[in-house]
């Protein structure tokens, strides 16, 4: 029952953010002129298909979106072209798609509409280097940032200032057309300027902040990157810029919506849900230690909720890579949680990325049971050793406890649920 309940909660959190459900209610009215659809992210193809199905066939309409390899939709997106590219490190397909997208929105009039479909992953998938910066430079910085443990806000601040399309530059190119952005949020706080690094949204971050991020994590950027980040021309358009006078952004799906959907599943099963937050950040193993403490307190003292209860959270943790193992932030979180709980008999957990891909592996995440560490030990696996090697994937794969969904074609960040059934463990 515990594993099936946790899996049902995760599945419902994904369904709540399905583009065919959340996009159509927010579509704007067709304009007098053309409608150009552009988009980027892991949900882009499914969002495009939802738009195409709902948009009047007699109106001038078409466009281009870019999604991750394997995240296209089998039925296609009708009148909207879908390109696949690399994530999380951009490739040449990302660069070509971004260049084409920027060209599509230029030369429009005030009678035209640009419909931007943005979701998590768009930052890497829409990679058009700024002047003087080449794709190899951006790839080098991306790899270094991904290994550094930097938060998504910090990473996207740098990405914006190395781009010719992100940080509001797409909207600036589309002016004077109206720009409506439909957003599926994967960022803590649901800041539209951070989703896919905000191609159609004014950028409140600065060049100085981007330089500070590289310094903070001791990232030795290529010379061209250093030079561009010290060039005043690299500053992005800010709130209040006339380029954004005819733009608006709409959040069509958020992590909180997904958590609430999962909470409903728990209630129907007679388990009290406690939503801890939809924007939890920090090192995955540190977050795991804190949540292990909360779960133990529930089991022992009935606070903040008595068992049976489930602690639900979202957000995006980080992993500072020190080992050579396979694993994303969700399996890292679960492995650290298991170590901290030490086989507590009444606590089960799931942690998965709602896009279906934990980091760069083929799983969404995994499930932790009270006997996971004991079963691993019988196989000769040390949980602590695998954690130090950043090998959460290998640990849970050996147990047969990976959660494999394939691409979900949506993305409202990570989903974590810790089910507390009671029975405090004492050594």
C-alpha positions as CSV (number, residue, x, y, z in Angstrom):
1,X,0.0,0.0,0.0
2,X,2.7,2.6,0.8
3,X,4.5,2.3,-2.5
4,X,1.3,2.3,-4.5
5,X,-0.1,5.3,-2.7
6,X,3.2,7.3,-3.2
7,X,3.2,6.4,-6.9
8,X,-0.5,7.4,-7.3
9,X,0.3,10.8,-5.7
10,X,3.2,11.3,-8.1
11,X,1.2,10.3,-11.1
12,X,-1.6,12.7,-10.2
13,X,0.9,15.6,-9.7
14,X,2.0,15.0,-13.3
15,X,-1.6,14.8,-14.6
16,X,-2.4,18.1,-13.0
17,X,0.2,19.8,-15.2
18,X,-0.7,18.0,-18.5
19,X,-0.6,20.7,-21.3
20,X,-3.8,19.4,-22.9
21,X,-5.6,20.2,-19.6
22,X,-3.9,23.4,-18.5
23,X,-3.2,25.3,-21.7
24,X,-6.5,25.6,-23.6
25,X,-8.3,27.6,-20.8
26,X,-5.7,30.4,-21.0
27,X,-5.5,30.9,-24.8
28,X,-5.9,34.5,-25.9
29,X,-8.3,35.6,-28.6
30,X,-7.0,35.5,-32.1
31,X,-5.6,38.8,-33.3
32,X,-6.6,40.8,-36.4
33,X,-3.3,39.7,-38.1
34,X,-1.0,36.7,-37.8
35,X,-0.4,34.5,-34.9
36,X,3.2,33.2,-34.5
37,X,3.7,30.4,-32.0
38,X,7.2,30.0,-30.5
39,X,8.2,28.0,-27.5
40,X,10.9,26.0,-25.6
41,X,11.0,23.5,-22.9
42,X,10.3,19.9,-22.0
43,X,6.6,20.6,-22.3
44,X,6.9,22.6,-25.5
45,X,5.7,20.0,-28.0
46,X,2.7,19.0,-25.9
47,X,1.8,22.6,-25.3
48,X,2.1,23.3,-29.1
49,X,-0.2,20.3,-29.8
50,X,-2.8,21.6,-27.3
51,X,-2.7,25.1,-28.9
52,X,-3.0,23.7,-32.4
53,X,-6.0,21.6,-31.5
54,X,-7.8,24.6,-30.0
55,X,-6.9,27.4,-32.4
56,X,-9.3,28.4,-35.2
57,X,-8.2,26.7,-38.5
58,X,-9.2,29.7,-40.6
59,X,-6.8,32.2,-38.9
60,X,-3.2,32.8,-40.1
61,X,-1.2,30.7,-37.7
62,X,2.0,28.7,-37.4
63,X,5.3,28.6,-35.7
64,X,8.2,26.7,-34.1
65,X,9.0,25.1,-30.7
66,X,12.0,23.3,-29.4
67,X,12.0,20.5,-26.9
68,X,14.4,17.9,-25.5
69,X,15.3,14.8,-27.5
70,X,12.6,12.2,-27.0
71,X,10.1,14.7,-25.7
72,X,8.3,15.4,-29.0
73,X,4.7,14.2,-29.3
74,X,3.9,11.2,-31.5
75,X,0.9,12.8,-33.1
76,X,2.9,15.9,-34.0
77,X,1.9,19.5,-33.3
78,X,-0.1,20.1,-36.5
79,X,0.7,23.6,-37.8
80,X,3.6,24.1,-35.4
81,X,7.0,22.7,-36.2
82,X,8.7,20.8,-33.4
83,X,12.5,20.6,-33.2
84,X,14.4,18.4,-30.7
85,X,17.6,19.4,-29.1
86,X,20.0,18.6,-26.2
87,X,19.4,19.2,-22.5
88,X,20.9,20.2,-20.0
89,X,24.0,21.2,-22.1
90,X,22.9,22.9,-25.4
91,X,23.9,21.6,-28.8
92,X,23.9,22.9,-32.4
93,X,20.2,22.0,-32.7
94,X,19.5,24.4,-29.8
95,X,21.4,27.1,-31.5
96,X,19.7,26.7,-34.9
97,X,16.2,26.5,-33.3
98,X,16.8,29.7,-31.4
99,X,18.1,31.6,-34.4
100,X,15.1,30.5,-36.5
101,X,12.7,31.5,-33.6
102,X,14.2,34.9,-33.3
103,X,13.8,35.4,-37.1
104,X,10.2,34.3,-37.0
105,X,9.2,37.1,-34.6
106,X,10.9,39.9,-36.4
107,X,9.1,42.3,-38.8
108,X,5.7,41.8,-37.2
109,X,3.1,44.6,-36.8
110,X,0.8,45.7,-34.0
111,X,-2.0,43.6,-35.4
112,X,0.0,40.4,-34.9
113,X,0.4,38.1,-31.9
114,X,3.3,36.1,-30.7
115,X,2.2,33.2,-28.5
116,X,5.2,32.0,-26.3
117,X,4.9,28.5,-24.8
118,X,7.6,28.2,-22.2
119,X,8.4,25.5,-19.7
120,X,11.3,24.1,-17.7
121,X,14.4,23.1,-19.8
122,X,13.9,26.0,-22.2
123,X,17.1,27.7,-21.0
124,X,19.3,25.0,-22.5
125,X,17.0,24.3,-25.5
126,X,17.0,27.9,-26.6
127,X,20.7,28.6,-26.9
128,X,21.7,31.5,-29.2
129,X,25.0,32.9,-28.0
130,X,25.4,36.6,-27.5
131,X,27.8,38.7,-29.7
132,X,31.4,37.4,-29.4
133,X,30.4,34.3,-27.5
134,X,30.3,30.9,-29.3
135,X,28.3,27.8,-28.5
136,X,31.4,26.0,-27.2
137,X,31.8,28.9,-24.7
138,X,28.2,28.5,-23.5
139,X,28.6,24.7,-23.3
140,X,31.7,25.1,-21.1
141,X,30.0,27.5,-18.7
142,X,26.9,25.3,-18.6
143,X,28.9,22.2,-17.7
144,X,30.7,24.0,-14.9
145,X,27.6,25.5,-13.5
146,X,25.8,22.2,-13.4
147,X,28.7,20.6,-11.5
148,X,29.0,23.6,-9.1
149,X,25.9,23.2,-7.0
150,X,24.6,26.7,-8.1
151,X,20.9,27.3,-7.7
152,X,18.7,27.5,-10.7
153,X,18.2,31.3,-10.2
154,X,22.0,31.8,-10.3
155,X,22.4,29.5,-13.3
156,X,19.7,31.3,-15.3
157,X,21.1,34.7,-14.4
158,X,24.3,33.8,-16.2
159,X,22.5,32.1,-19.1
160,X,20.4,35.3,-19.8
161,X,23.5,37.5,-20.0
162,X,25.2,35.1,-22.4
163,X,22.2,34.9,-24.8
164,X,20.9,36.8,-27.8
165,X,17.3,35.6,-27.2
166,X,16.7,35.0,-23.4
167,X,16.3,37.6,-20.7
168,X,13.5,39.5,-22.6
169,X,15.3,39.7,-25.9
170,X,12.7,37.6,-27.8
171,X,10.0,40.1,-26.8
172,X,12.1,43.0,-27.8
173,X,12.6,41.5,-31.2
174,X,8.8,41.0,-31.6
175,X,7.8,44.5,-30.8
176,X,5.3,46.1,-31.7
177,X,3.4,42.8,-31.9
178,X,1.5,41.7,-28.8
179,X,3.3,38.9,-26.8
180,X,1.3,36.5,-24.6
181,X,3.4,33.9,-22.7
182,X,1.8,30.8,-21.4
183,X,4.1,29.3,-18.8
184,X,4.5,26.0,-17.0
185,X,6.6,26.8,-14.0
186,X,9.5,24.6,-12.9
187,X,11.2,27.3,-10.8
188,X,11.0,28.1,-7.1
189,X,8.7,31.0,-6.6
190,X,7.2,30.8,-10.1
191,X,9.0,33.9,-11.3
192,X,8.1,34.3,-15.0
193,X,11.5,35.9,-15.7
194,X,13.2,32.6,-14.6
195,X,11.1,30.1,-16.5
196,X,13.3,29.1,-19.5
197,X,15.3,32.2,-18.6
198,X,12.5,34.5,-19.6
199,X,12.8,35.1,-23.3
200,X,9.6,37.2,-23.4
201,X,9.9,38.7,-19.9
202,X,11.8,41.7,-18.6
203,X,15.0,40.7,-16.7
204,X,15.5,42.0,-13.2
205,X,19.0,40.5,-12.8
206,X,22.2,42.3,-13.8
207,X,25.5,41.8,-15.4
208,X,27.2,42.4,-12.0
209,X,25.1,39.5,-10.6
210,X,26.1,37.2,-13.4
211,X,29.8,38.0,-12.8
212,X,29.3,37.4,-9.1
213,X,27.8,33.9,-9.7
214,X,30.9,32.8,-11.7
215,X,33.1,34.2,-9.0
216,X,31.1,32.6,-6.2
217,X,31.5,29.1,-7.6
218,X,35.1,29.7,-8.9
219,X,34.1,29.1,-12.5
220,X,37.0,29.9,-14.9
221,X,34.9,31.1,-17.8
222,X,36.4,31.3,-21.4
223,X,37.9,34.7,-22.3
224,X,35.0,35.5,-24.6
225,X,32.5,35.0,-21.8
226,X,34.6,37.2,-19.4
227,X,34.8,39.9,-22.0
228,X,31.1,39.9,-22.8
229,X,30.0,40.0,-19.2
230,X,32.1,43.1,-18.7
231,X,30.6,44.8,-21.8
232,X,27.7,47.2,-21.0
233,X,26.0,46.0,-24.2
234,X,25.5,42.7,-22.6
235,X,22.9,44.1,-20.2
236,X,19.4,42.7,-20.7
237,X,16.2,44.8,-21.0
238,X,14.7,45.7,-17.6
239,X,11.1,46.1,-16.2
240,X,9.7,49.3,-17.6
241,X,11.3,49.0,-20.9
242,X,8.9,50.0,-23.7
243,X,9.6,46.7,-25.4
244,X,7.3,45.0,-22.8
245,X,4.4,47.5,-23.1
246,X,2.3,44.9,-25.1
247,X,3.3,41.7,-23.3
248,X,1.7,39.6,-20.6
249,X,2.6,36.3,-18.9
250,X,0.2,33.7,-17.6
251,X,1.1,30.8,-15.3
252,X,-1.0,27.8,-16.6
253,X,0.6,25.2,-14.3
254,X,2.7,25.5,-11.2
255,X,4.4,23.2,-8.6
256,X,1.8,24.2,-6.0
257,X,-1.0,23.0,-8.3
258,X,0.8,19.6,-8.6
259,X,1.3,19.3,-4.9
260,X,-2.4,20.1,-4.2
261,X,-3.4,17.4,-6.7
262,X,-1.2,14.9,-4.9
263,X,-2.6,16.0,-1.5
264,X,-6.1,15.1,-2.7
265,X,-5.0,11.6,-3.5
266,X,-3.6,11.2,0.0
267,X,-6.8,12.5,1.6
268,X,-8.9,10.0,-0.3
269,X,-6.7,7.3,1.0
270,X,-7.2,8.5,4.6
271,X,-3.7,9.9,5.0
272,X,-3.3,13.5,6.2
273,X,-1.2,15.6,3.7
274,X,1.2,18.3,4.9
275,X,2.5,20.5,2.1
276,X,5.9,21.7,3.3
277,X,6.5,24.1,0.4
278,X,6.7,24.2,-3.4
279,X,10.0,26.1,-3.6
280,X,12.5,24.2,-1.5
281,X,16.1,24.6,-2.6
282,X,19.5,23.5,-1.3
283,X,21.8,20.6,-1.5
284,X,19.8,17.4,-2.0
285,X,21.5,15.6,0.9
286,X,21.1,18.5,3.3
287,X,17.4,18.9,2.4
288,X,17.0,15.1,3.0
289,X,18.5,15.4,6.5
290,X,16.1,18.1,7.5
291,X,13.1,16.2,6.1
292,X,14.2,13.0,7.9
293,X,14.0,15.0,11.1
294,X,10.5,16.3,10.4
295,X,9.3,12.8,9.5
296,X,10.8,11.3,12.7
297,X,9.1,14.0,14.7
298,X,5.7,13.2,13.1
299,X,6.2,9.5,14.0
300,X,7.3,10.2,17.6
301,X,5.3,13.3,18.6
302,X,2.5,13.6,16.0
303,X,3.7,17.1,14.9
304,X,3.2,18.9,12.6
305,X,0.8,16.0,11.9
306,X,0.1,12.6,13.5
307,X,0.6,9.4,11.5
308,X,-0.6,8.3,9.1
309,X,0.5,11.5,7.3
310,X,2.5,12.4,4.2
311,X,5.0,15.3,3.9
312,X,4.8,16.7,0.4
313,X,7.2,19.2,-1.2
314,X,8.4,20.6,-4.4
315,X,11.2,22.8,-5.6
316,X,14.6,22.1,-7.1
317,X,17.5,20.8,-5.0
318,X,21.1,20.8,-6.2
319,X,23.9,18.3,-6.2
320,X,27.6,19.2,-6.0
321,X,29.3,16.4,-7.9
322,X,32.2,14.9,-6.1
323,X,31.9,11.3,-7.1
324,X,31.7,9.4,-10.4
325,X,28.4,7.6,-10.0
326,X,25.1,7.9,-11.9
327,X,22.3,9.7,-10.4
328,X,20.1,12.9,-10.4
329,X,19.0,15.1,-7.5
330,X,16.0,13.0,-6.7
331,X,17.8,9.7,-6.2
332,X,20.5,11.6,-4.3
333,X,17.8,13.1,-2.0
334,X,16.3,9.6,-1.4
335,X,19.6,7.9,-0.7
336,X,20.5,10.6,1.8
337,X,17.1,10.4,3.3
338,X,17.5,6.6,3.7
339,X,20.9,7.1,5.4
340,X,19.4,9.7,7.8
341,X,16.4,7.5,8.6
342,X,18.5,4.4,9.3
343,X,15.8,2.0,8.4
344,X,12.9,3.6,10.3
345,X,10.2,1.0,10.1
346,X,7.3,3.4,9.5
347,X,8.6,5.8,6.9
348,X,8.4,5.4,3.1
349,X,9.2,8.0,0.4
350,X,9.2,8.9,-3.3
351,X,11.2,11.6,-5.1
352,X,10.8,12.1,-8.8
353,X,11.2,14.8,-11.4
354,X,7.8,15.6,-13.0
355,X,9.4,15.7,-16.4
356,X,10.1,12.0,-16.1
357,X,13.9,12.4,-16.3
358,X,16.0,12.7,-13.1
359,X,19.1,14.7,-14.2
360,X,20.3,13.0,-17.3
361,X,19.3,9.4,-16.6
362,X,16.3,7.4,-17.9
363,X,14.3,7.3,-14.6
364,X,12.1,9.9,-13.0
365,X,13.3,9.1,-9.6
366,X,12.9,6.2,-7.1
367,X,11.0,4.9,-4.1
368,X,12.6,4.4,-0.7
369,X,11.2,1.7,1.7
370,X,12.1,1.0,5.4
371,X,14.1,-2.1,4.3
372,X,15.9,-0.4,1.4
373,X,19.2,-0.1,3.2
374,X,19.0,-3.7,4.6
375,X,18.3,-5.1,1.1
376,X,21.2,-3.2,-0.3
377,X,23.5,-4.5,2.4
378,X,22.6,-8.0,1.5
379,X,23.7,-7.2,-2.1
380,X,27.0,-5.8,-0.8
381,X,26.0,-2.2,-1.4
382,X,26.9,0.5,1.1
383,X,24.3,3.3,1.1
384,X,26.8,5.8,2.5
385,X,29.5,4.8,0.0
386,X,27.0,5.2,-2.9
387,X,26.0,8.6,-1.6
388,X,29.6,9.7,-1.5
389,X,30.0,8.6,-5.1
390,X,26.8,10.4,-6.1
391,X,25.4,7.1,-7.3
392,X,21.8,7.2,-6.2
393,X,20.8,5.7,-9.6
394,X,23.0,2.7,-9.2
395,X,21.8,2.1,-5.7
396,X,18.1,2.1,-6.5
397,X,18.6,0.3,-9.8
398,X,20.2,-2.6,-8.0
399,X,17.1,-2.8,-5.7
400,X,14.7,-2.6,-8.6
401,X,13.1,0.6,-7.0
402,X,13.6,3.1,-9.8
403,X,10.5,4.9,-11.0
404,X,10.6,4.9,-14.8
405,X,7.9,6.8,-16.7
406,X,9.5,8.0,-19.8
407,X,9.1,11.7,-20.8
408,X,5.9,13.1,-19.3
409,X,6.0,16.2,-21.6
410,X,5.4,18.5,-18.8
411,X,7.6,19.9,-16.0
412,X,6.6,21.4,-12.7
413,X,9.9,20.6,-11.0
414,X,10.6,17.9,-8.4
415,X,8.0,16.0,-6.4
416,X,8.8,14.5,-3.0
417,X,6.5,12.7,-0.6
418,X,7.4,11.1,2.7
419,X,4.8,8.8,4.0
420,X,4.8,8.4,7.8
421,X,2.9,5.3,9.0
422,X,4.1,5.6,12.7
423,X,6.2,3.4,14.9
424,X,9.3,5.2,16.0
425,X,12.5,3.2,15.6
426,X,14.9,3.0,18.5
427,X,18.3,1.3,18.4
